[in-house]
Each structure stands twice: as C-alpha cells, then as structure tokens.
Amino acid sequence: MRRWVLISPLLLLGTAFAAYAQSGQQPETGVSSAKAEARSSVTESDCTGSPEQIRACGKRWYSDCLADWDAKTHMSKQEYGRVCRRVADERIKFLLQQRGNEDRPKQKSRQGS
C-alpha cells in the first residue's frame, strides 16, 4: 500500500509529461515558402549603397514586418504597425549615419601637441 502512495504521483507526472511532449500539428505561420525565399535572397549588403537604396530597403522592411503580423499576437495591428515603422526608421537612420561616417575623410589625431 505504501509503495502505491509513492509510485502513483510519479506515474501521474510521467503521463502528464508524455502527453505534453507529444508533437501536434504545428500552427501555420502564414508565410509562404516563395515569400520566405524572396526575403532570403535580399541581403543586408544590398542595403548599404546609396541613400535611395537604403530608403527603398526601409520600405521593404516595413512592408515585410506588417505582413508578419498575426491576430494571435499580443499587439493590435495598429500597435504592431507603429513598432514596424519605428524599427524600419531606426535601421534606415543607422545605415545612413554609418554611410556618412564612411564617406568622411578620416582625421589624424593630434598627438604630442
């Protein structure tokens, strides 16, 4: 009798864990394989050219981000859109600043003056 009292909680936990660990049908993400391939074909190096190219990439990042929104997320579509806009704008700003720094001639530091 005492063994049963000790073993039954372990069996219950083992059964619950086995049921939880079973793989079920994975939820559909809504991103088609063609769309995913199109995204992967464009690299970050494509977005380091002229300021116009960087801004074009920003528009694409924004539209891709909006397309990834799902009704099951913790944000409304409007909130998600604001986050997408902020992230895309920050990426554009960073790349433009980085490009500006690369275009400037390097200054020699004054040592010993």
C-alpha positions as a printed Julia matrix, in Angstrom:
113×3 Matrix{Float64}:
  0.0    0.0     0.0
  2.78   2.4     0.91
  4.53   1.72   -2.4
  1.39   2.67   -4.3
  1.25   6.02   -2.48
  4.83   6.73   -3.53
  4.54   5.44   -7.1
  1.17   6.91   -8.13
  2.32  10.59   -8.2
  5.3    9.6   -10.34
  3.05   7.75  -12.78
  0.68  10.71  -12.93
  3.53  13.14  -13.62
  5.05  10.8   -16.21
  1.73  10.5   -18.04
  1.2   14.26  -18.0
  4.73  14.89  -19.28
  4.33  12.33  -22.07
  1.08  13.93  -23.19
  2.67  17.38  -23.15
  5.73  16.2   -25.07
  3.77  14.71  -27.97
  4.17  16.66  -31.14
  0.98  18.07  -32.53
  0.13  19.87  -35.7
  2.28  22.98  -35.99
  0.41  26.26  -36.47
  0.56  27.85  -39.88
  2.71  30.98  -39.86
  1.09  32.48  -42.92
  4.41  32.97  -44.73
  4.58  31.02  -47.95
  7.81  29.34  -48.95
  8.07  31.56  -52.04
  7.77  34.66  -49.88
 10.38  33.32  -47.44
 12.75  32.59  -50.34
 12.27  36.09  -51.73
 13.16  37.56  -48.35
 16.28  35.44  -48.0
 17.51  36.38  -51.49
 17.87  40.03  -50.45
 20.81  40.54  -48.13
 21.92  43.38  -45.91
 24.72  44.12  -48.37
 22.05  45.13  -50.9
 21.02  47.88  -48.49
 24.35  49.6   -47.98
 24.51  51.55  -51.24
 23.15  54.99  -51.9
 20.7   56.72  -49.53
 17.92  55.98  -52.06
 18.72  52.25  -51.91
 18.75  52.35  -48.12
 15.35  54.06  -48.04
 13.97  51.52  -50.53
 15.15  48.75  -48.23
 13.42  50.54  -45.35
 10.12  50.45  -47.23
 10.58  46.74  -47.87
 11.48  46.06  -44.21
  8.34  47.91  -43.12
  6.05  46.03  -45.52
  7.63  42.67  -44.61
  7.16  43.42  -40.93
  3.5   44.33  -41.44
  2.97  41.11  -43.39
  4.27  39.12  -40.41
  1.53  40.4   -38.09
 -0.76  37.71  -36.72
 -4.07  38.18  -34.92
 -2.77  35.87  -32.17
 -0.02  38.3   -31.15
 -0.25  40.4   -28.01
 -0.47  43.6   -30.09
 -3.18  45.11  -32.22
 -2.37  45.59  -35.89
 -2.06  49.35  -35.33
  0.41  48.89  -32.45
  2.37  46.35  -34.49
  2.49  48.8   -37.41
  3.94  51.5   -35.16
  6.66  49.14  -33.96
  7.42  48.12  -37.56
  7.69  51.79  -38.58
 10.0   52.6   -35.65
 12.28  49.62  -36.32
 12.49  50.35  -40.06
 13.18  54.06  -39.39
 15.91  53.23  -36.89
 17.57  50.83  -39.34
 17.48  53.47  -42.07
 18.87  56.11  -39.71
 21.69  53.83  -38.58
 22.68  52.84  -42.12
 22.62  56.46  -43.3
 24.79  57.52  -40.34
 27.15  54.63  -41.0
 27.37  55.59  -44.66
 28.01  59.22  -43.72
 30.85  58.18  -41.44
 32.41  56.1   -44.22
 32.2   58.99  -46.71
 34.02  61.45  -44.44
 37.81  61.5   -44.69
 39.49  60.25  -41.55
 41.1   62.94  -39.46
 44.52  62.47  -37.99
 44.62  62.8   -34.25
 46.87  65.31  -32.63
 49.47  63.53  -30.62
 52.04  65.36  -28.58
 50.74  68.87  -29.37
